[in-house]
């Protein structure tokens, strides 16, 4: 089991499968992880888990938002 698969199971426990899948199965997720990794550095798996957590939390707190809205919020946080 990869780190991200393990983390998926944890996010599903906390936030449910639907919200987790909206981020982790989004075609733009991996590209966004690479974007954040270039800015922040660190281990790629760790960056992916961190991005997934923040993005799923965003969807949980803002049910009408899309994955792209969550990524936009994370970009804003990284700039600030």
C-alpha positions as CSV (number, residue, x, y, z in Angstrom):
1,X,0.0,0.0,0.0
2,X,1.4,3.4,-1.0
3,X,1.6,6.3,1.4
4,X,-1.2,8.1,-0.5
5,X,-3.4,5.0,-0.5
6,X,-2.9,4.7,3.3
7,X,-3.7,8.4,3.7
8,X,-6.8,8.0,1.5
9,X,-8.2,5.5,4.0
10,X,-7.6,7.9,6.9
11,X,-9.3,10.8,5.0
12,X,-12.2,8.5,4.2
13,X,-12.6,7.7,7.9
14,X,-12.6,11.4,8.8
15,X,-14.4,13.0,5.9
16,X,-16.1,10.2,4.0
17,X,-15.3,8.6,0.6
18,X,-17.2,11.2,-1.5
19,X,-15.2,14.2,-0.4
20,X,-11.9,12.3,-0.4
21,X,-12.5,11.0,-3.9
22,X,-13.4,14.5,-5.2
23,X,-9.8,15.5,-4.4
24,X,-7.7,12.3,-4.8
25,X,-9.4,11.2,-8.0
26,X,-9.4,14.7,-9.5
27,X,-7.3,14.7,-12.7
28,X,-5.7,18.0,-11.6
29,X,-4.6,16.7,-8.1
30,X,-1.2,15.3,-9.1
31,X,-0.3,18.4,-11.1
32,X,-1.2,20.6,-8.2
33,X,0.9,18.4,-5.9
34,X,3.9,18.9,-8.2
35,X,3.2,22.7,-8.2
36,X,3.2,22.8,-4.4
37,X,6.3,20.5,-4.2
38,X,8.2,22.9,-6.4
39,X,7.3,25.8,-4.1
40,X,7.7,24.1,-0.8
41,X,10.1,21.2,-1.4
42,X,10.1,18.1,0.9
43,X,9.2,14.6,0.2
44,X,6.7,14.2,-2.6
45,X,4.5,11.7,-0.8
46,X,4.4,14.0,2.2
47,X,3.4,17.0,0.1
48,X,0.7,14.9,-1.6
49,X,-0.8,13.9,1.8
50,X,-0.6,17.5,3.1
51,X,-2.3,18.9,0.0
52,X,-5.0,16.2,0.1
53,X,-5.7,16.9,3.8
54,X,-6.1,20.7,3.3
55,X,-8.1,20.3,0.1
56,X,-10.5,17.7,1.6
57,X,-10.9,19.9,4.7
58,X,-11.7,22.8,2.5
59,X,-14.5,20.8,0.7
60,X,-15.8,19.7,4.1
61,X,-16.0,23.3,5.3
62,X,-17.3,24.6,2.0
63,X,-19.7,21.9,0.6
64,X,-20.6,23.8,-2.6
65,X,-16.9,24.3,-3.7
66,X,-15.1,22.3,-6.3
67,X,-11.6,20.7,-6.1
68,X,-10.4,23.8,-8.1
69,X,-11.8,26.1,-5.4
70,X,-9.9,24.1,-2.8
71,X,-6.7,24.4,-4.9
72,X,-7.2,28.1,-5.3
73,X,-7.5,28.5,-1.6
74,X,-4.3,26.5,-1.0
75,X,-2.5,28.7,-3.6
76,X,-3.7,31.8,-1.7
77,X,-2.4,30.4,1.6
78,X,0.9,29.6,0.1
79,X,1.3,33.2,-1.3
80,X,0.4,34.8,2.1
